[in-house]
């Protein structure tokens, strides 16, 4: 029997990908269960031909899916990967030039979120015999530079297959990073168009099933003992649960620890779902978009236990969240880069689940004292009442966003997944959404990419077809990237989209007010004779008609006193349907969510002729005094 097969680089790569498996304990699943592709002259004869051939020779081994935008392909892969707890992701193939460049935003999103995505952008000819080819970028100072080089700073792994024989080592290294819990993100293999179609002898061993076992490193004895001593000495300990809790499947271990110790928990955006909303020790989101319950507790905490969090500026409220002058940080993270943040002397570099199990074993008999426990309970109850009031329908024809969130929440099931990414919705959801399932809260907020929502929702649905994917999106983000609704229709992937029409950029409009810029440039209105968009009539854009034109089922909520009741009924109807449904509702962007006492550092002009900016600067100078270096 021959030990090699004559194949093109494209054929060898796609068959290799189809045979990779991730193993996480007793869970074994395909690392790359499918591939997205938009084809052009750079890949139609290489990877495109290979996908077609594999489909004919071994149907179903590596399913192919269409997309309408290369950026959206990566968003889908990321949405899928988060729902699969980083055990699996999709590959995304693009053509030369603009096709490749369109994936750059997706690459940045994947890497920022520490979520795996395999990118296969095409490159121009390796031989350069026909330079410059169509869509080739030319840099006179360095003729080796191509569009794909822009992926280098955005990827956790990048390489270019200049010769067929390089594929073996490159593909294996790519898989190593895709399945590395600390180093994962965008993995980019650039494929010159001529090399993709070039034939060579491929060892059969390269094409055989291969397993990649996820590392779950145990905490070392010394760092664990020091962390335990710090926690035992704490009077007001506080846990910040990040995405790492979910990626390691540590939510049960976290609950066991807080049940035993009474330590309260606040979550980052990525950590939403780490605790159910009604758990006695769960105080909600923490930081700039957090709750008063979590933020007041964070402010007085003497030991902050960060678990799987990268401590973004939103989580730390731009370093104003933790106000105790003697605060100490115990940082548990599989990535040393994050474990050492805030100058901590107590890093625990370990898997979140393994570290939590070890902590509980070492914290036997430790509990928070009664006054602290009472304060936690009182703060939680007070915030729950705030949320109840925010969800109460106002009876106005244009409801506020909080009422809309409440209506959607009441019409969904515990295992439904809410998907969001940008605008004012992430902040409102972080404060208000009552998460009932570990994977029920899917807010991409590391990159907060406008346009992620619908594509990410499709990724969620592919990963968990038994769940309803509830995409909530404002009109600004919808207009950025709505074309994947066509993909939903084409593949019969049912998602529910709640489109909130604000006639502008609601989030940045509010932020613009706080920095004294008076919502300038954030309204969707006709441009007047002075060149301003501030005073014209709202644009007559019909986004419901847009969605309907794609073949999507559309429910329009009329602006009446019954709008919230109608929305609730529409969500239930959409959930009962087997088709993708878009629900369109108009909202008042000037009705805000309750204040959670968080702050975000957005510098204000130091000098200005505008009175609004002058007032904002004075407020900023007062707020910034609360920032601390956090060298705990």
Secondary structure, DSSP 8 states (H G I E B T S, - for coil): --SEEEEEHHHHHHHHHHTEEEEETTEEEESEEEEEE---TTTTTTHHHHHHHHHHHSTTSSEEE--S-HHHHHHHHHHHHHHTTTS-EEEEEE-TTHHHHTTHHHHHHHHHTT--EEEEEEES-SS-TT-S-TT----TT-TT--GGGGGGGG-SEEEEE-SGGGHHHHHHHHHHHHT-TTT-SEEEEEEEHHHHT-EEEEEGGGGS-EEEE-------HHHHHHHHHHHHT-SSEEEEE-HHHHHTT-HHHHHHHHHHH--EEEE-STTTTSS-TT-TTEEEE-STT--HHHHHHHHH-SEEEEES----TTTTTTTTS---TT-EEEEEESSHHHHTGGG-SEEEES-HHHHHHHHHHHTTT----HHHHHHHHHHHHHHHHHHHHHHS----SSB-HHHHHHHHHHHS-TT-EEEE-SSSHHHHHHHH----STTSEEE--SS--TTHHHHHHHHHHHH-TTS-EEEEEEHHHHHHS-THHHHHHHHT---EEEEEE-SB-HHHHHHHHHTTSTTTT-B-B---TTS-SSSS-B----HHHHHHHTT-EEEEE-SSTTHHHHHHHHHHHHHHSSS-EEEEEEB-TT------S--------SS-S-HHHHHHHHHHHHHGGG------
